[in-house]
Structures are given as structure tokens and as C-alpha cells.
């Protein structure tokens, strides 16, 4: 029982890292590009960096959404099937 719960907790942590990776990487890359452009052009406007980052995160979620949803559904199915076999 303990080994099953530890495995499930480990899988939950790995899944949370994998599911958050696409939007975080998109925000990181967009932030680097906009920061570089702001440094080159010497335009220091806060909204100029935030708006493209938000758009990139939304685009990453649209593109990676089905993959993330599939992973979450498989994890939930596994978790519920393991929970059904545990004693009360």
C-alpha cells in the first residue's frame, strides 16, 4: 500500500512538471527575446514585455493542451483504479 502511494505521489510530481513545462518555456523564451529587444532599442515599457509573454503562454496552452489533458486523464484513471483497490 505504501509503495503504491509513493509511486502515485512520484507520478503526480513528474506530471506537474511535465504539464507546466510548455507554458513556462514559452514564457521564458518570449521574455528573453523581448528583453533583448528592449535592451537593443532602449524602450523600457513594462507592458511591452508582459503582453507578448501572455500571448505566448496562451499559444503554448492551445498547442500543448490536448497533450496535457491526455496525460492528466491517464493519471486520473490510474489514480482512481489504484484507489479502488485500497482497503478503507
Secondary structure as a PSIPRED ss2 file (coil, helix, strand):
# PSIPRED VFORMAT (PSIPRED V4.0)

   1 X C   1.000  0.000  0.000
   2 X H   0.000  1.000  0.000
   3 X H   0.000  1.000  0.000
   4 X H   0.000  1.000  0.000
   5 X H   0.000  1.000  0.000
   6 X H   0.000  1.000  0.000
   7 X H   0.000  1.000  0.000
   8 X H   0.000  1.000  0.000
   9 X H   0.000  1.000  0.000
  10 X H   0.000  1.000  0.000
  11 X H   0.000  1.000  0.000
  12 X H   0.000  1.000  0.000
  13 X H   0.000  1.000  0.000
  14 X H   0.000  1.000  0.000
  15 X H   0.000  1.000  0.000
  16 X H   0.000  1.000  0.000
  17 X H   0.000  1.000  0.000
  18 X H   0.000  1.000  0.000
  19 X H   0.000  1.000  0.000
  20 X H   0.000  1.000  0.000
  21 X H   0.000  1.000  0.000
  22 X H   0.000  1.000  0.000
  23 X H   0.000  1.000  0.000
  24 X H   0.000  1.000  0.000
  25 X H   0.000  1.000  0.000
  26 X H   0.000  1.000  0.000
  27 X H   0.000  1.000  0.000
  28 X H   0.000  1.000  0.000
  29 X H   0.000  1.000  0.000
  30 X H   0.000  1.000  0.000
  31 X H   0.000  1.000  0.000
  32 X H   0.000  1.000  0.000
  33 X H   0.000  1.000  0.000
  34 X H   0.000  1.000  0.000
  35 X H   0.000  1.000  0.000
  36 X H   0.000  1.000  0.000
  37 X H   0.000  1.000  0.000
  38 X H   0.000  1.000  0.000
  39 X H   0.000  1.000  0.000
  40 X H   0.000  1.000  0.000
  41 X H   0.000  1.000  0.000
  42 X C   1.000  0.000  0.000
  43 X C   1.000  0.000  0.000
  44 X C   1.000  0.000  0.000
  45 X C   1.000  0.000  0.000
  46 X H   0.000  1.000  0.000
  47 X H   0.000  1.000  0.000
  48 X H   0.000  1.000  0.000
  49 X H   0.000  1.000  0.000
  50 X H   0.000  1.000  0.000
  51 X H   0.000  1.000  0.000
  52 X H   0.000  1.000  0.000
  53 X H   0.000  1.000  0.000
  54 X H   0.000  1.000  0.000
  55 X H   0.000  1.000  0.000
  56 X H   0.000  1.000  0.000
  57 X H   0.000  1.000  0.000
  58 X H   0.000  1.000  0.000
  59 X H   0.000  1.000  0.000
  60 X H   0.000  1.000  0.000
  61 X H   0.000  1.000  0.000
  62 X H   0.000  1.000  0.000
  63 X H   0.000  1.000  0.000
  64 X H   0.000  1.000  0.000
  65 X H   0.000  1.000  0.000
  66 X H   0.000  1.000  0.000
  67 X H   0.000  1.000  0.000
  68 X H   0.000  1.000  0.000
  69 X H   0.000  1.000  0.000
  70 X H   0.000  1.000  0.000
  71 X H   0.000  1.000  0.000
  72 X H   0.000  1.000  0.000
  73 X H   0.000  1.000  0.000
  74 X H   0.000  1.000  0.000
  75 X H   0.000  1.000  0.000
  76 X H   0.000  1.000  0.000
  77 X H   0.000  1.000  0.000
  78 X H   0.000  1.000  0.000
  79 X H   0.000  1.000  0.000
  80 X H   0.000  1.000  0.000
  81 X H   0.000  1.000  0.000
  82 X H   0.000  1.000  0.000
  83 X H   0.000  1.000  0.000
  84 X H   0.000  1.000  0.000
  85 X H   0.000  1.000  0.000
  86 X C   1.000  0.000  0.000
  87 X C   1.000  0.000  0.000
  88 X C   1.000  0.000  0.000
